[in-house]
Amino acid sequence: MAEFSTNTREIGNVSVLEVNGYIDAHTAPQLEGAINDLITRNKYKIVVDFDGLKYISSAGLGVFMAFIETVRSNEGDIKLAAMQPNVFNIFDLLGFPLLYEITHSVDEAVTKFK
């Protein structure tokens, strides 16, 4: 079974969601739960730190699509940061750079909220 974990930390008024391991159909609900938890706490400025992520499937990509409208309608955003090249290629292939801001580092993504 694929391993996946999340950890959330705050940098000022921005929530940084660290994702580690593999996101697939089995682990996507964990990612969904982590983002949903932020939204229920009115945390709409979200940076997802992909530094520890090795793989993401279409199920994982769908999670981001499920929440982006809610987050943006509450004057927030989901910014994606620190992707490994193989993970970025999957996002790039599906046109995510047109929809989401993707940065090289978490700090860069956090700064974009200011």
Backbone torsions as a table, in degrees:
resi	resn	phi	psi	omega
1	MET	NA	139.5	-177.5
2	ALA	-68.5	140.1	178.8
3	GLU	-93.6	139.7	179.5
4	PHE	-152.1	139.6	175.0
5	SER	-147.0	156.3	175.7
6	THR	-128.8	156.8	174.8
7	ASN	-146.8	137.7	-179.7
8	THR	-116.4	136.5	174.1
9	ARG	-138.1	159.5	-178.5
10	GLU	-108.7	136.0	169.4
11	ILE	-121.4	101.3	-174.4
12	GLY	62.6	-126.1	-179.4
13	ASN	-97.6	15.5	-179.7
14	VAL	-109.4	133.6	176.1
15	SER	-93.4	127.4	177.4
16	VAL	-105.8	118.1	179.9
17	LEU	-103.2	109.0	178.1
18	GLU	-85.4	131.1	176.7
19	VAL	-117.7	133.5	-175.8
20	ASN	-132.0	139.2	175.1
21	GLY	98.9	-125.7	-172.7
22	TYR	-129.7	131.7	174.1
23	ILE	-109.8	116.9	176.6
24	ASP	-139.2	-167.6	-177.3
25	ALA	-58.8	-30.3	-178.3
26	HIS	-79.7	-33.0	-175.1
27	THR	-101.3	-12.7	179.7
28	ALA	-55.3	-38.2	177.7
29	PRO	-59.5	-30.6	176.1
30	GLN	-65.9	-42.8	177.5
31	LEU	-62.5	-44.3	178.8
32	GLU	-58.3	-44.3	179.6
33	GLY	-62.7	-40.4	-178.9
34	ALA	-65.6	-42.5	179.4
35	ILE	-70.5	-41.3	178.8
36	ASN	-59.7	-39.3	177.8
37	ASP	-60.0	-43.4	178.1
38	LEU	-61.9	-45.4	-178.3
39	ILE	-64.1	-40.3	179.6
40	THR	-66.4	-21.6	176.1
41	ARG	-96.3	17.6	179.1
42	ASN	57.0	36.0	175.5
43	LYS	-101.2	102.0	-175.2
44	TYR	-108.3	-4.7	176.1
45	LYS	-101.9	101.1	-170.9
46	ILE	-122.0	129.9	170.6
47	VAL	-114.1	126.6	176.6
48	VAL	-98.5	119.4	-179.3
49	ASP	-92.1	107.8	-175.7
50	PHE	-92.7	7.8	-173.4
51	ASP	-53.2	-38.4	-178.1
52	GLY	-94.6	7.1	-177.2
53	LEU	-89.9	128.8	-178.4
54	LYS	-97.9	-25.8	-174.1
55	TYR	-158.3	144.3	171.8
56	ILE	-138.7	136.0	177.7
57	SER	-99.9	178.0	179.3
58	SER	-61.3	-29.3	177.5
59	ALA	-62.3	-39.4	177.9
60	GLY	-68.4	-40.7	178.6
61	LEU	-61.8	-37.8	179.9
62	GLY	-61.6	-30.5	179.1
63	VAL	-61.3	-43.1	179.9
64	PHE	-64.6	-39.3	179.1
65	MET	-65.5	-33.1	-176.9
66	ALA	-66.1	-29.5	-173.0
67	PHE	-106.5	-14.9	-170.3
68	ILE	-61.4	-39.1	-178.5
69	GLU	-64.4	-44.8	178.8
70	THR	-60.2	-46.7	-177.7
71	VAL	-63.3	-47.3	-178.0
72	ARG	-69.5	-31.6	178.8
73	SER	-71.9	-11.7	175.5
74	ASN	-107.4	28.7	177.0
75	GLU	59.9	30.3	175.6
76	GLY	-117.5	-165.4	177.1
77	ASP	-163.9	163.7	171.9
78	ILE	-115.6	115.9	177.7
79	LYS	-108.6	143.4	-174.5
80	LEU	-110.0	131.8	-173.2
81	ALA	-136.3	152.5	168.4
82	ALA	59.0	44.4	179.6
83	MET	-78.9	143.3	169.6
84	GLN	-69.5	151.7	-178.7
85	PRO	-53.3	-41.2	-178.2
86	ASN	-67.5	-33.5	177.8
87	VAL	-72.5	-44.2	178.5
88	PHE	-58.3	-40.3	-178.6
89	ASN	-58.1	-37.5	179.0
90	ILE	-66.1	-46.2	178.1
91	PHE	-62.4	-43.1	-177.6
92	ASP	-62.8	-44.3	-179.0
93	LEU	-57.4	-35.2	-176.8
94	LEU	-95.6	10.8	173.2
95	GLY	80.1	13.6	-178.3
96	PHE	-60.3	-34.1	179.4
97	PRO	-60.3	-18.9	176.4
98	LEU	-78.7	-25.6	-174.1
99	LEU	-102.4	-28.3	-174.2
100	TYR	-127.5	147.5	172.3
101	GLU	-81.7	124.5	-179.9
102	ILE	-117.5	122.0	-177.2
103	THR	-116.9	164.2	-179.5
104	HIS	-76.1	-29.3	-176.7
105	SER	-135.8	158.7	176.7
106	VAL	-62.5	-44.0	-179.0
107	ASP	-57.9	-41.9	178.7
108	GLU	-61.9	-43.3	179.8
109	ALA	-64.9	-43.2	179.5
110	VAL	-61.1	-43.0	180.0
111	THR	-59.2	-33.8	-178.3
112	LYS	-66.1	-16.5	177.3
113	PHE	-80.0	-14.7	-175.9
114	LYS	-79.6	NA	NA
